Amino acid sequence: MTIQEAVSILMLSPFYFKMSPAERRKLVQEYCDFFNKLAIPQNEPDTSKN
């Protein structure tokens, strides 16, 4: 997820605009990190093929 995509989603919340710019920046970074961790499959062995 890009920063622009994250901001466009987070801007839907009224709480986003009550945050300071530093808090927003941290939130966007955490959101992107969390999304990318879930969206990118980890290199784990597939044990379901047995």
Backbone as CSV, one residue per row, in Angstrom:
resi,resn,N_x,N_y,N_z,CA_x,CA_y,CA_z,C_x,C_y,C_z
1,MET,0.851,-1.166,0.000,0.000,0.000,0.000,0.898,1.231,0.000
2,THR,0.516,2.186,-0.806,1.280,3.424,-0.857,0.787,4.395,0.210
3,ILE,1.591,5.400,0.465,1.213,6.420,1.440,-0.050,7.141,0.989
4,GLN,-0.150,7.429,-0.300,-1.333,8.127,-0.817,-2.596,7.301,-0.620
5,GLU,-2.509,5.992,-0.833,-3.670,5.123,-0.631,-4.077,5.099,0.839
6,ALA,-3.097,5.015,1.722,-3.382,4.984,3.151,-4.031,6.286,3.609
7,VAL,-3.499,7.414,3.150,-4.055,8.705,3.542,-5.491,8.837,3.047
8,SER,-5.756,8.399,1.816,-7.120,8.519,1.290,-8.110,7.682,2.103
9,ILE,-7.669,6.562,2.639,-8.536,5.732,3.480,-8.690,6.355,4.864
10,LEU,-7.579,6.775,5.448,-7.615,7.320,6.798,-8.350,8.655,6.868
11,MET,-8.393,9.391,5.778,-9.094,10.669,5.756,-10.601,10.498,5.880
12,LEU,-11.092,9.304,5.723,-12.514,9.051,5.883,-12.951,9.140,7.349
13,SER,-11.989,9.084,8.249,-12.290,9.166,9.671,-12.173,10.611,10.148
14,PRO,-13.163,11.099,10.885,-13.056,12.465,11.415,-11.925,12.602,12.441
15,PHE,-11.519,11.514,13.049,-10.440,11.562,14.034,-9.097,11.876,13.391
16,TYR,-8.947,11.539,12.129,-7.700,11.819,11.411,-7.389,13.311,11.451
17,PHE,-8.397,14.143,11.309,-8.193,15.587,11.245,-7.999,16.217,12.618
18,LYS,-8.255,15.474,13.671,-8.034,15.981,15.027,-6.613,15.689,15.498
19,MET,-5.855,14.942,14.697,-4.488,14.570,15.057,-3.513,15.637,14.573
20,SER,-2.373,15.718,15.248,-1.321,16.619,14.798,-0.651,16.008,13.563
21,PRO,0.049,16.811,12.782,0.749,16.259,11.615,1.724,15.131,11.961
22,ALA,2.401,15.252,13.084,3.333,14.189,13.497,2.579,12.895,13.811
23,GLU,1.433,13.029,14.480,0.618,11.852,14.792,0.063,11.229,13.515
24,ARG,-0.353,12.062,12.581,-0.854,11.548,11.298,0.217,10.779,10.560
25,ARG,1.411,11.340,10.523,2.520,10.688,9.826,2.809,9.319,10.429
26,LYS,2.804,9.259,11.776,3.047,7.983,12.460,1.927,6.984,12.162
27,LEU,0.688,7.460,12.200,-0.462,6.594,11.921,-0.387,6.034,10.502
28,VAL,-0.082,6.880,9.535,0.005,6.436,8.140,1.105,5.384,7.994
29,GLN,2.241,5.616,8.611,3.344,4.655,8.513,2.961,3.320,9.152
30,GLU,2.334,3.355,10.326,1.904,2.127,10.995,0.843,1.394,10.180
31,TYR,-0.069,2.150,9.590,-1.126,1.559,8.763,-0.520,0.846,7.553
32,CYS,0.410,1.518,6.875,1.064,0.912,5.710,1.854,-0.331,6.115
33,ASP,2.603,-0.238,7.205,3.388,-1.386,7.667,2.500,-2.578,7.990
34,PHE,1.396,-2.323,8.695,0.478,-3.395,9.064,-0.164,-4.018,7.828
35,PHE,-0.634,-3.174,6.915,-1.272,-3.673,5.703,-0.282,-4.498,4.884
36,ASN,0.913,-3.987,4.695,1.904,-4.685,3.882,2.345,-5.997,4.523
37,LYS,2.376,-6.044,5.839,2.734,-7.287,6.520,1.675,-8.359,6.261
38,LEU,0.393,-7.957,6.248,-0.687,-8.911,6.012,-0.839,-9.259,4.532
39,ALA,-0.607,-8.306,3.669,-0.868,-8.493,2.244,0.238,-9.260,1.529
40,ILE,1.459,-9.159,2.018,2.584,-9.832,1.370,2.775,-11.193,2.022
41,PRO,2.584,-12.268,1.261,2.734,-13.600,1.857,4.183,-13.839,2.295
42,GLN,4.325,-14.428,3.441,5.646,-14.741,3.964,6.168,-16.001,3.293
43,ASN,7.457,-16.157,3.263,8.083,-17.325,2.644,8.087,-18.487,3.630
44,GLU,6.920,-19.028,3.861,6.780,-20.166,4.750,6.502,-21.407,3.914
45,PRO,7.003,-22.543,4.332,6.745,-23.772,3.575,5.254,-24.109,3.596
46,ASP,4.756,-24.554,2.474,3.347,-24.926,2.365,3.215,-26.388,2.758
47,THR,2.621,-26.646,3.907,2.475,-28.026,4.405,1.150,-28.644,3.991
48,SER,0.305,-27.915,3.278,-0.997,-28.429,2.903,-0.953,-29.289,1.637
49,LYS,0.198,-29.416,1.002,0.288,-30.178,-0.246,0.499,-31.668,-0.013
50,ASN,0.565,-32.098,1.236,0.811,-33.517,1.524,-0.393,-34.349,1.315
